Structures are given as C-alpha cells and as structure tokens.
Amino acid sequence: MSISISSTLPAPSPAAVNAAARPAPAQPAQPTTNASPDTVKLSESQQVYQLYNQGQAVSQIATTLSLSISEVNSYLGITSSSSS
C-alpha cells in the first residue's frame, strides 16, 4: 500500500530562495522604552524570586544579578542563624 503526499503550497522561485539565503541588513536596535505590550519589566526582587523558583542557587542568583549574597538572602527572607 502506498500513500501519496502532495503539497498545496507552490514551490518557491529561485529568486525567493536566493533572497532567503542572504542575511538581512542590520536594523538599528530599538530603544527599551518601545517594549511590546506583552513585555513586563521585573523588579530586582521579582527577578530573584523567579531565578530561585527556577532552581538557581543563591550564589548563582547573586552573580547573575550583580548582587551580594546577603541581598539575595534578604529578598528571599533567608536569615543566617548565628546561634549554636
């Protein structure tokens, strides 16, 4: 038993294939103030929570966000226990 599969899309022209192979011209970077409506800027504390919930260690979060470990611990409500 054989099954025939056909495409309903026309084959691209050689000019279209050549145009697709060329890199697109560089576009100037858009300023961050023109963020799309579905973009959300997270606060520093929200970024800490998000990374922590994704399984990153406190030291990794501190490095990623350029924070001290004590700042990350503070955002997460982690207090150091100095009593024995």
C-alpha positions in Angstrom: 0.0 0.0 0.0 1.4 3.4 -0.9 0.3 6.8 0.3 0.7 9.9 -1.9 1.5 13.1 -0.1 1.2 16.4 -2.1 1.9 19.9 -1.0 -0.7 22.6 -1.5 2.0 25.3 -1.3 3.7 26.3 -4.6 7.4 25.8 -4.8 9.5 28.9 -4.1 11.0 30.7 -7.1 14.8 30.6 -7.4 14.8 34.4 -6.7 13.0 33.9 -3.5 15.4 31.1 -2.4 18.4 33.3 -3.2 16.9 36.2 -1.3 16.3 34.0 1.7 19.9 32.8 1.7 21.3 36.3 2.0 21.5 37.7 5.6 19.1 40.5 6.3 20.5 44.0 6.5 21.3 45.1 10.1 18.5 47.0 11.7 19.2 49.7 14.4 18.5 48.5 17.9 15.1 49.6 19.3 15.2 51.6 22.5 13.9 49.7 25.5 11.2 52.3 26.0 9.4 50.8 23.0 8.7 47.5 24.6 5.9 45.4 23.2 2.7 45.5 25.2 3.3 41.9 26.4 6.7 42.7 27.9 7.0 43.0 31.6 9.9 44.6 33.4 10.6 42.7 36.7 11.9 44.4 39.8 15.1 43.2 41.3 13.3 41.2 44.0 11.0 39.6 41.4 14.0 38.5 39.4 15.5 37.0 42.5 12.3 35.1 43.2 12.0 33.9 39.6 15.5 32.6 39.4 15.2 30.9 42.8 12.0 29.2 41.8 13.8 28.0 38.6 16.2 26.2 40.8 19.2 28.5 40.8 21.4 28.6 43.9 21.7 31.9 45.9 25.3 32.3 44.8 24.3 31.9 41.1 21.5 34.5 41.5 23.9 36.9 43.2 26.3 36.6 40.3 23.7 36.8 37.6 22.1 39.9 39.0 25.3 41.5 40.3 24.0 41.4 43.9 25.7 40.4 47.1 24.6 37.0 48.6 23.2 38.9 51.6 21.0 41.0 49.3 19.7 37.8 47.6 19.1 36.2 51.0 17.2 39.4 52.2 14.9 39.3 49.1 14.2 35.6 49.8 13.7 36.1 53.5 16.6 33.9 54.4 18.3 34.8 57.7 21.6 33.5 58.8 21.4 31.6 62.1 24.4 32.5 64.2 23.2 30.7 67.3 24.6 27.2 68.1 
